[in-house]
Amino acid sequence: MIDPVILRTDPEAVKRSQRARGNDEGVVDEALAADSSRRAALGEFETLRAEQNEFGKQVKAASKEDKPALIARAQELAASVKAADARAKEAEAAFAAISMRIENIVIDGVPAGGEENFVTLREVGDKPEFDFPARDHLELGELLGAIDMERGAKVSGARFYFLRGVGARLELALMNLALDRALTHGFTPLITPTLVKPEIMRGTGFLGEHSAEVYHLPEDDLFLTGTSEVALAGYHSDEIVDLAAGPLRYAGWSTCYRREAGSHGKDTRGILRVHQFNKLEMFVYTDPAEAEAEHERLVAWQEDMLQSLGLHYRVIDVAAGDLGSSAARKFDIEAWVPTQDAYRELTSTSNCTTYQSRRLATRFRTESGKTAPVATLNGTLATTRWLVAILETHQNADGSVTVPEALRPFLGGLEVLTPISGA
């Protein structure tokens, strides 16, 4: 939910954001009208309640003879106050419903446009080159006995898989490397629930235009999360958090589920776009004044991970129309996948400013002692998809894969993954 003060004082900024996203700016005028009605209804209620309280004092001080008439008037006032309260609550609900349709206000400098309008900020490392025909990650995974798509489909359907042998070990090594890095940077690890209530899913902004991608269990009215960001954002909902010692940083380890609605025919080979995967997600609660600096820190920690794994990548500033409803700015890091001759997203990190915390009522105390919404940020530090780039980048002519040095301590010192006999 956007800041209603900004809506009232600078509606043009909200409209610019809507235009940059390619969204309807007419909703801003609707929200302004609803806000005006809400404030008028609240003012009427407060005026009548003050009159009721004052009149109550008169009733108490009245003589025995005058009280019956005054009590009758007091009852009329009580009925008026009750009706005004109902109107105020109705107006509040109407404003909330309309304002929920306005996506987060994009930060100045975010490129306008859709998915193809991103801006490349930098490219890091050298693209891998081979003097032999490169194999894709699935062929390598099958040679290594690491990926079994056929049995995944047999058990669960398309876009499911088994990681087995060194494949399972490699993913756990990657996740543990990320966890070690997160601990170094002061993150508290959490293994999060993967089923959440509707109000938590809605509060993080995942039940808007992308709701078709979310698995829902109607009988329980619970949602399977596509990222632990959802559970981590709900962790401090309806709370006042203490930021006196600095940001609260959490690293959420969870399995994630995505329906991948609308992606039929895209990236169906291998484990690039699947329905279930594991991920370590960074999540931060911080003073809004520190949010942009924290955003840069998250990106730096992600880049450190990719560099330690010897991956060539680029960092992009995602265009407004491709941000998602909660993000005010998002940086993606895309690794080079040799057999696709293309960059593919491995990490995203988003500055959600106070959009999620307003919905989830997460606040902190300012220096003046008043409470205010916190800023929330999130960013991937490792996920199953990284195996695609790792396997393809570090492959050898015989189908073996050299293990990046950073992962070796988590694989018992294993330096090379070798094809299994009969594969």
N, C-alpha and C positions, 0 to 999 in steps of 0.2 A: 504494500500500500504506500502510495506516495505521501509526502508531507503536505497536509492540508493548508499549512501556512504558505508554502510555495505555490500551491494551486491558487490561493486567493491573491497573493501579492505579485506573482509573476506567471500568470497563465500562459503568456506567450512562450516562456521557456518550456512549459509542459507540451504545448502544441508543436514546438520545434522538435522536441524529442519524439513525439508521435509521428511527425512527418519523416524524420530520419529513419525510423523503424519501418516506415511504410504502413503505419496504422492510422485508423480513423481519428482525426483531431476533433471531430464534432463531439466526441464523448467528453472532452474537456469542458465545453460549454454546458453539457448536461450535468456534469459533476459540480460546476460552479453554481448552477441553479439549485441543485439538491443540497449543496452546502448552505446556501442562503436560506432555504426552507428549514433546514435542520437547525440553524442558529436562531431563526425566528421562533421556531417551536420551542426550543430550549429556553429562550428568553421569556416567552409567555409562561412556561411552566415555572421558572424561577421567580417571576414576578408574583404569580398567584400563590406560590408556596410561601413567599415572604409575607404576603398579605394574610395568608392563613395563620402563620406563626404570630404575627402581630395581633390578629383578631383573637387568637387563643389567649393572649395575655389579658385582653379586655374581658373575655368571658370569666376568667379566673377572678378578676377584680370586681366583677359586677355584683350588684345586690341580688338577693334571693328573688325579688320581684322581677328584675330585668333579665335574669338568666334564661328563662324559657325562650324568649324571642331571639336572644343572642345565640343560643344553642342551635336554633333552627337555621339561622344565618350561617353558623359555623358548618353545619351539615351541607348546606348548599356550596360553600367554599370548598369543602372536602371533595365533593363530587366534581367540581370544576378542576381542582388540582389533579384528581385521578384521571380525568379526561385529557387534560393538558399533558400529563405524564405519558399517557398512551400515544398521543400525537407526536411527542418528542421522540419516543422510542421508535415509532414507525418512520419518522423522518430520518433518524439516525441509521436505521436499517437500510432505507432507500439510498442514502448517501454512500454507505459502505458498499452496497451492491454495485453502484455505478463506479465508484472510485477504484474498486477491485479490477475493473476492466482496463484501467490505465496502467501500462507497464512502467517499470522503473525509468526514471529520467536519466538518459544517457549523459555521460560525463563529456564535457567539452573536449573536442579533439578526436572523438570516436568517429571513424569513417561512416558516412551515410551509405545506404544501399543494402543489398542482399548478400547472400553467401559468397558471391564472386567478387565482391567489392572490398575484401580485406586488404590491409596494407602490410607488406612484409617489413618487419623491423630489423631483422638480421638473419644471416645464415652462418652456421657454425660447423666447423669440421669439413673433412673432405668426403665427397661421394665415393662409396666403395666401387672399385673396378676389379674385374676378374679376367683372367686369361683362359677361362673355361666357361662352358655354358652354365649360367647360374640356375640353381633350382629354387623354386618358390618354397615358402615356409611349410606348406603342407607336405610336399614331396620330401623335404628334409625331415619333417616330423615323423613321417611314416618310415623312412629309412632308419631313423634313430629309435623307433618304437616309442615315440614320445607323444604322438597325437593319433587318436582313433576316432575319426568322424563317422565311419560306417556303423560302429556299435553305438555311438551317441545317438544317431538317427534311429537305430533299431529300438533303443530304450525310450527315447524321449521325443523323437521327431527331428525335423530339419533344424539346422543351426544349433544343435546340441552336440557335445563331443566328450570324449574322455581324454584327460591328460594322464599319461601312464609312464612309469619308469622315470627316465631322466627328464621327461616333460613335466611331470608332477614336481620333481625335485627342483627343476629350474624355476618354476613359478614360485615355489616356497622360498627359494634362495632370493629371488627378486623382491618378494614382499618383505622378507626379513632384512635385506639390505636397506630398503626404503624405511622400514621401521627404525632401524639403527640411526639413519640419517635424521629422521623426525625427532627421535629422542635427543640427539645432539643439539637440535635447534629448540629444545624446550617444549616439545609437544607431549601431551598426556595421551597415552594410547587407550583406545576404547574399542571393544568388540561390540558392535551395535546391533540392535534388533533390525530385522529386515522386513518386518510387518509393522505398519504404522496406521494410526487413526486418520480418518479423512481430514480433520482439522489441521493436523500436522502436515499432511501432503499438500493441502490447499495453502497453508501458511507459507510454504516454501516456494509456491508458484508453479507446482507441477501438475495442477489440475486445470490448466487453461487450455490453450490450443494444442498442447502436446499430450493431453490426457489419454489419447488413443494408444500411446506407447506404454502405458502403465498397466500392469496386471492387477486386477481387482478381485477380491474374494467376497462376493455379495452376501453370502450367508453370515459372514463375520463382520462385514463392512470394514475390511482392512485392505491395505494396499501393499503390494510387494515393492520395495524401493529399488530404483534404478541406480542409486548412489547413496552412500551413507551420509551424504550431505543432508538428506531429509531428516534422518534420526538425530544427527548432530545439531541441526538447527532447532529441533524440538526439545533438545536436552535441557535448555534453560528457558523454555517458554513459560510465560507468566511469572518470571523471576526478575529480581534486581541483582545483577552480577557485580562483583567487585573487580574493578579494573585499576585499583590503586597501584598495584605492582606491575602493571602493563597488560598487554593483550592476553586473553585466554586462548590457548592453542591446543586443539585436539587432533589426534590422528585416528581416524575410524577405519578399522579393518572389517570388511564385510563381503559377503557374496551379493551380487547385484543382478537384477532381472529387468530385461527390456523386451517388449513385444516386437520392437522394430517394425511397427505398423507403417505401411507406405514405402517400405524399402525392398519390396519383392524384386528379385533379379539383381540387386546390388550386393557386391562383395559376398556372394554366397559360398565361395570356395574358402575352406579353411576357417580360421578362428578370428578373422578380422572383425566381423559383425555378427555377433551371436546373441542368444537369448539369456545366457547366464555366464557370469565371469566374476573374478575376484578383484578387489581394488583396495588400495590404501589411500584414503582421502584426508587431506589437511582441511581443517575448519577453524576459523578464527573469529572471536568476538573482540572488537576493539573500539576505541574512541573514534567517532566518525572523522575527526580531524587527522587521524593517523592512518586512515584506510588506504589511501593511495600509496603511501610509503610501504605499508604492509603488503600491498598487492605486488609491488616490485620485489620485495623479499621472497614471496612465494614463488615467483617466476625464477628468481636466481637459484633457489633450492631445487626446483625442477630441472633447470639447466645443468646444475652440478651433477644430478643423477644421470642424465643422458650423456654428459661428457665422460663420466666415469665408466659408462658402458660402451664407449667408443662409437656412438651413433652420430651420424650426420643429421642435422635438423635445421629447421627455421622457426623463428618466433613471429607470429602474426597478430596484428591488432584486428580483432573480429569486427566486421561491419555491424551497424546498429540493427539492421533487419534480421541478423542471424544470432542475436545475443541470447534469446530466451527472455521471458518476462521479468525475471528477478535481477538480472545482471545490468549494471550501469556501464560496465566495461569488462571485456573478456579478452585475455591473451591465450591463444592456442600455441602449443609447440607440436610441430609435425615432423616426424622422422622420415628419412628417405627409405623407401622400400624398393630395392634394386629391380626385382622382376616386374614390378608395376611401373617402373620409371616415373615414380610419383612420390610426393610427400603425403603421408597419412597421419592424422591426428593421434598423438599419444597422450597428451595432457591438455587440460583446460584449467584456467584459473580465473575466477570471477570476483569482482568487487560488487557486492549487492547493496552497498551503502546501508541505509536503514529500512529498505523495502521489506525484507523478511521479518525483521525485528518488530516493525509496527504491526504486522499481521499476527505475530506470535507473542506480542507484549513482553519483549525482552528489553530491559532497560539497565542503565547504570547511573551512578550519582556523579553529577558534574562537580566542579570545584565550588560552585555556589551551594551545593547540597541538594539541588533539585534533581529529579530523575529525567532522563532523556533516552530515546531509543539508541541502542548500540549499532555499530556497523558490523556486518557479517561478510566474510570472504571464504572462498573454498577453492581447492586446487588438488588435482590428482598427483600423487607421488609415485605410484606404480599400479599397473593393472595387467591383466592377462594379455591384452593386445600387444604389449611391449615385446612378447616372445616373437611376434612376426618379424619385427625389425632386428632383434638380436640374432635370430637364426639366419636370416638372409644376409645380414651384414657380415657375419663372422664365419660364413661357410667356406669349406675347402673343396678342392676338386674331387676328392674321394667320397664326398657326402658327409664328412665329419664337420663338426662345428667347434671352433676355438672358443673357450669360455672366457669372457671378459675378466680381467684380473680382480675387479671389485667383487665379483660373484663367487670366486673360488673358495674363500673361507667358509661360505655358506653351503658349499658342495663337497666338503671334506677334502679340499685341495684339488679337486678334479680340474684338469686343464683342458681336456678335449672330450667332446661328446662323439662317440664313434658309432657307425651303423651297426645294427645287430645282425647276426647271421640269419639268413633266410628272409630278411625284410624286403 
